[in-house]
Amino acid sequence: MRQLSAYILCFWVLLPTWLVSQNYFKKETGMLGALGKRKNVAFKKKTRILKTNLEFEADFDTIYPGTNKTCAYVLRYFFHTDIHFNKNLNELISMDGTSFVISKDTRHHEIENQAIMLTEEVIKLIGNMYFGYHELDVFLETFPKAKI
């Protein structure tokens, strides 16, 4: 009976303590949804997903160079992109599900520069996509001095 008590103690006390210490119950990360869905595409998913290692929504509140809009607004409005924060790496998932790992290392820059560099890389990636080049054209017509 004493041995059974020891097993119960391990299971109900030590295991949950260990799981918490390993961030097993880490709360859901932040997300900003796209400000519009792409129309006239046959894909089931009408938005893209940017997974970023930046932690907070406020990290993307930096004004994108050559515009009067934040990095978050540019990606969410012009490029139909959801932004998921606090991920392990920077990755863009296109509407067809193709994954693009963004290899540009921004960690050694200030947060605002990280957001600008990441936004620029995402814009370039999307601009080279079949459906994305039109979105890039609209963005550049709206902001001809935007950094690309």
C-alpha positions as CSV (number, residue, x, y, z in Angstrom):
1,M,0.0,0.0,0.0
2,R,2.9,2.3,0.8
3,Q,4.4,1.7,-2.6
4,L,1.1,2.7,-4.3
5,S,1.0,5.9,-2.3
6,A,4.5,6.8,-3.6
7,Y,3.4,6.2,-7.2
8,I,0.3,8.4,-6.7
9,L,2.5,11.1,-5.1
10,C,4.8,11.0,-8.2
11,F,1.9,11.1,-10.6
12,W,-0.2,13.8,-9.1
13,V,2.4,16.1,-7.6
14,L,5.8,15.6,-9.3
15,L,4.6,15.1,-12.9
16,P,2.5,18.3,-13.0
17,T,5.3,20.3,-11.4
18,W,7.7,19.0,-14.0
19,L,5.3,19.8,-16.8
20,V,4.9,23.4,-15.6
21,S,8.6,23.8,-15.3
22,Q,9.0,22.7,-18.9
23,N,6.4,25.2,-20.1
24,Y,4.2,22.4,-21.2
25,F,1.1,24.4,-20.3
26,K,2.4,27.6,-22.0
27,K,-0.5,29.8,-22.8
28,E,-1.6,30.5,-26.4
29,T,0.6,32.9,-28.3
30,G,-0.7,36.2,-29.7
31,M,-2.1,36.5,-33.2
32,L,-3.2,39.4,-35.4
33,G,-5.6,38.3,-38.2
34,A,-5.4,39.6,-41.7
35,L,-7.6,42.6,-42.4
36,G,-9.1,41.0,-45.5
37,K,-9.2,37.7,-47.3
38,R,-7.9,37.4,-50.8
39,K,-10.7,37.1,-53.3
40,N,-10.6,35.3,-56.6
41,V,-8.2,32.5,-55.6
42,A,-9.2,28.8,-55.6
43,F,-7.4,28.0,-52.4
44,K,-9.3,26.9,-49.4
45,K,-7.3,29.3,-47.2
46,K,-7.7,33.0,-48.3
47,T,-4.9,34.4,-46.1
48,R,-1.2,33.7,-45.5
49,I,0.3,33.0,-42.1
50,L,3.5,34.6,-40.8
51,K,4.9,32.9,-37.8
52,T,7.5,35.1,-36.1
53,N,9.8,34.8,-33.2
54,L,9.0,38.4,-32.2
55,E,7.0,38.1,-29.0
56,F,4.4,40.9,-29.0
57,E,1.9,42.5,-31.2
58,A,3.4,45.9,-30.3
59,D,6.7,44.7,-31.9
60,F,5.0,45.3,-35.3
61,D,3.8,48.8,-34.5
62,T,6.8,50.3,-36.1
63,I,6.1,52.4,-39.2
64,Y,7.2,50.7,-42.4
65,P,9.7,52.9,-44.3
66,G,8.2,55.0,-47.1
67,T,4.7,54.6,-45.7
68,N,2.6,56.0,-42.9
69,K,1.4,52.5,-41.9
70,T,2.7,50.1,-39.3
71,C,4.5,46.9,-40.4
72,A,1.5,44.9,-39.0
73,Y,-1.0,46.9,-41.1
74,V,1.1,46.6,-44.3
75,L,1.2,42.8,-44.0
76,R,-2.4,42.3,-42.8
77,Y,-4.1,44.7,-45.2
78,F,-2.1,44.7,-48.4
79,F,-0.7,41.1,-48.3
80,H,-3.6,39.3,-46.5
81,T,-1.4,37.9,-43.8
82,D,-2.2,36.6,-40.3
83,I,0.7,37.2,-37.9
84,H,1.4,34.6,-35.1
85,F,3.8,35.8,-32.4
86,N,6.3,34.1,-30.1
87,K,7.1,31.2,-32.4
88,N,10.4,29.3,-32.7
89,L,11.3,30.7,-36.1
90,N,10.2,33.1,-38.8
91,E,8.2,31.3,-41.4
92,L,5.7,32.3,-44.0
93,I,3.0,29.9,-45.0
94,S,1.3,30.7,-48.4
95,M,-2.3,30.2,-49.2
96,D,-1.6,26.9,-50.9
97,G,0.2,25.7,-47.7
98,T,3.8,26.0,-48.9
99,S,6.2,26.9,-46.1
100,F,9.0,29.4,-46.5
101,V,11.5,29.7,-43.6
102,I,12.8,33.2,-43.5
103,S,16.5,32.7,-42.9
104,K,17.5,36.4,-42.5
105,D,18.8,36.6,-39.0
106,T,17.3,39.7,-37.3
107,R,17.9,38.8,-33.7
108,H,20.9,41.1,-33.2
109,H,18.9,44.2,-34.2
110,E,16.6,46.4,-32.2
111,I,13.0,45.2,-32.1
112,E,11.7,47.9,-34.5
113,N,14.4,47.1,-37.0
114,Q,13.6,43.4,-36.7
115,A,10.0,44.1,-37.6
116,I,11.0,46.2,-40.6
117,M,13.5,43.6,-41.8
118,L,11.0,40.8,-41.4
119,T,8.3,42.8,-43.1
120,E,10.5,43.6,-46.0
121,E,11.5,39.9,-46.5
122,V,7.8,38.8,-46.4
123,I,6.9,41.5,-48.9
124,K,9.6,40.2,-51.3
125,L,8.6,36.6,-50.9
126,I,4.9,37.4,-51.5
127,G,5.8,39.7,-54.4
128,N,7.5,36.8,-56.1
129,M,4.4,34.6,-55.8
130,Y,1.9,34.1,-58.6
131,F,-1.0,35.7,-56.7
132,G,1.3,38.0,-54.7
133,Y,2.8,40.1,-57.4
134,H,-0.5,41.9,-57.9
135,E,-0.7,42.7,-54.1
136,L,2.8,44.1,-54.4
137,D,1.8,46.3,-57.3
138,V,-1.2,47.7,-55.4
139,F,1.1,48.3,-52.4
140,L,3.7,50.2,-54.5
141,E,1.0,52.2,-56.2
142,T,-0.3,53.3,-52.8
143,F,3.2,53.9,-51.4
144,P,5.7,54.4,-54.3
145,K,8.5,55.3,-51.8
146,A,8.1,52.2,-49.7
147,K,11.2,50.2,-48.9
148,I,11.5,47.0,-51.0
